[in-house]
Amino acid sequence: MSVSALIIDDHPLIRDAVRMTLASLGPGGRIDMADSFASARRLLESGAEWDFALLDLSLPDCEGFEGLAAFRELRPTLPTIVLSGRTDRETILRCLDLGAAGYIPKTSQSDVISDALRLVASGHVYLPREALGRDFLREAPSRPGVSAGEPPSASGFAPSRAPAPPPVAASAGATLDPRKLGLTDRQCDVLRLILRGLPNKLICRQLDLAEGTVKVHVSAVLRALGVRNRTQAVIAASRMGLRNRLDASA
């Protein structure tokens, strides 16, 4: 598997560690690196294409959620993974609300990062276990494709003895037909694009629908999943194993 990526982080050691992890996924992929938001903007304006971008939340010239929102506005179709030292649930869910395709704590082990990058490269959203809450973790061993693990190592990208928590995604054999939730074919299309992090305006373009129609479909999807917002929809879809079925029918 060869992937191309844009790495945006002001710490050289982090950039190099991520670059080596990407190289381990397969040879031949284009890897570009930027140490600031301004340099990332120049690369975006060059017209280069990547499978995804990895964005640090703490850049010297664009801090926090503002940087993620601005980056998403510059290239809304580019899947963007947040790479951050912050591991609180509120920050992770806020990034997903802003359209991030994943969130990787910098304390994650290298094999966790590899799995997360593979997941995003295949069109999915990576959810760290910190985003799911204690109730979900207590039930995790009985859920398909999810197993409980120790917290990630605090030593950065270096592996530790603690078992690595896997990405939250249903196994290939455990999928739920979204139509059993009462979703129409068009609503399934909308859900598939929500899971890819697309905002309503891009969903309109992809499906050639009016924005009001998309809003109606989004509301129907949220009701069917029993959730109140897009972040909860991503988590619910991961729990139910909806992604595999939606991807297969695309």
Phi, psi and omega in degrees: 000119179251129181234151174246143186208155172249120181256123182238104181202141183272001178257116182303322182295321178293315179302315181294321180296317179293320179300317179294323177296318178296319180297329181289343180284338180158148182280160170094353181281147178280126178237118175247149182229144178224144181255006179202167178293323181298317180290327176294320179300318180297320178294320178297318182289345178286347180088006179296152180240142178223164175288325178195169175239148173246121189239125174283139179283346185242069177271150184296332184249006178196105192260141166067214184296333179300319180294317179296315180297318180293320180295317179297327179290324180291321181218075186294339181272353181273116177303129185240122178258128176277132178242113189212155174279349179277136183234011180286147186299322182298318179295316181299313182291326177296320178296320177295323177299327180277003174100010178297142179273002179170169180216117181245113174296142180292347176278359183291149175285160185298325181288329175294317179297317179301314180297320180296318181293320177299319182297313181292321179298334179269009174095012181257175176250129180270129178244116174291155184297335179299338183279348192264338178089162186293323182300318180293319182295325178295329181268353190306317183300335182269358182265142181296132174079005182231131175228146182287146179216169177286160177301152179300157179297146178273007185261027177079225185277351181289138179291155176229182181283341181293136179296142183281128176291129185282163173300149179272104179203148181286149176289161186299331183271357184240088180232156178241134177287117182298339179291339176290345175272359181093011181278139174280171178301318181292322178293328174295321176299317180296316179298318180301320180284328174299318181293341176270001176086013182281135175285171184303320183298320179286328175297320176303314182292317182297320186257359180057052180237155174289152183298323178297322178294318179297319179299321178296316180295319179299316179299320179294321179296314180298319179296318182296326180275349181072035182233172185248346181208177185294322180300313178297327178295319179298315180295315181297318180296323178294320180296320186276349182073035183282335188301312184301318181292319180294318179295321182293330183268357183289000000 
